[in-house]
Amino acid sequence: TVASVTATFLFRMFSSGKMEKRDRKWLALVSSFVLPGLGQLYNRELPKAIAVWVVLVAAILLTRPEFALAVPQYAVIAAGAVALAAYVFNVYDAYSNGGRR
């Protein structure tokens, strides 16, 4: 299963005592996949992590029913698209910058 493969990967990565550049990239990717912005924090990029959180929270709030009734439907769809784009950027950015620290 995915959980066992992930657990095996993380165990192998931490049990060796030192992490290769490739391993740091994957750890940042998995971190950002699980919790947006966590990979950026792992990569020591606090401003990017905060920006990801702000964009995702704002986009999610705009798609909530309470707010969605007050704005046009295209704005709700656009907010959902922005949230998806921010999430994808978050994961890609964490992976691409994971080996730089």
C-alpha positions in Angstrom: 0.0 0.0 0.0 1.0 3.6 -0.3 1.3 4.0 3.5 3.8 1.1 3.8 5.9 2.3 0.9 6.0 5.8 2.5 6.8 4.4 5.9 9.6 2.3 4.4 11.0 5.3 2.5 11.0 7.5 5.5 12.5 4.8 7.7 15.3 4.2 5.2 15.9 7.9 4.9 16.2 8.6 8.7 17.9 5.4 9.7 21.0 6.0 7.6 22.0 9.1 9.6 22.6 11.3 6.6 20.2 12.3 3.9 21.1 12.6 0.3 19.9 15.5 -1.8 17.3 13.2 -3.5 15.9 12.2 -0.1 15.6 15.8 1.1 13.6 16.6 -2.1 11.2 13.8 -1.5 10.8 14.6 2.2 9.9 18.2 1.2 7.5 17.0 -1.4 5.7 14.6 1.0 5.5 17.3 3.7 3.9 19.8 1.3 1.5 17.1 -0.1 0.3 16.3 3.4 0.2 19.9 4.8 0.6 22.8 2.3 3.5 25.0 3.3 5.2 22.4 5.4 7.7 21.6 2.7 8.6 25.3 2.4 9.1 25.4 6.1 11.4 22.3 5.8 13.3 24.2 3.1 13.6 27.2 5.4 11.4 29.4 3.1 9.1 31.0 5.7 7.8 33.8 3.4 6.7 31.2 0.7 5.0 29.1 3.4 3.1 32.1 4.7 2.1 33.1 1.1 0.8 29.6 0.4 -1.2 29.6 3.6 -2.7 33.0 2.9 -3.7 32.2 -0.7 -5.2 28.8 0.3 -7.1 30.1 3.2 -8.5 33.0 1.2 -9.5 30.8 -1.7 -11.1 28.2 0.6 -13.0 30.9 2.4 -14.4 32.2 -0.9 -15.6 28.8 -1.8 -17.6 28.3 1.5 -21.4 28.5 1.0 -21.7 31.5 3.3 -19.4 33.6 1.1 -20.3 31.9 -2.2 -23.8 33.3 -2.0 -22.5 36.8 -1.7 -20.2 36.8 -4.7 -20.8 35.8 -8.4 -20.5 32.2 -9.3 -17.5 32.8 -11.6 -15.6 34.2 -8.6 -16.2 31.0 -6.6 -15.0 28.9 -9.5 -11.9 31.2 -9.9 -11.2 30.9 -6.2 -11.3 27.1 -6.5 -8.9 27.2 -9.4 -6.5 29.5 -7.5 -6.6 27.1 -4.5 -5.8 24.2 -6.8 -3.0 26.1 -8.5 -1.5 27.2 -5.2 -1.6 23.6 -3.9 0.1 22.3 -7.0 2.7 25.1 -6.9 3.3 24.4 -3.2 4.1 20.7 -3.9 6.3 21.4 -7.0 8.2 24.3 -5.3 8.9 22.1 -2.2 10.3 19.4 -4.4 12.3 21.6 -6.7 13.9 23.5 -3.8 14.3 20.5 -1.5 17.9 19.8 -2.3 19.2 23.3 -1.9 19.5 23.4 1.9 
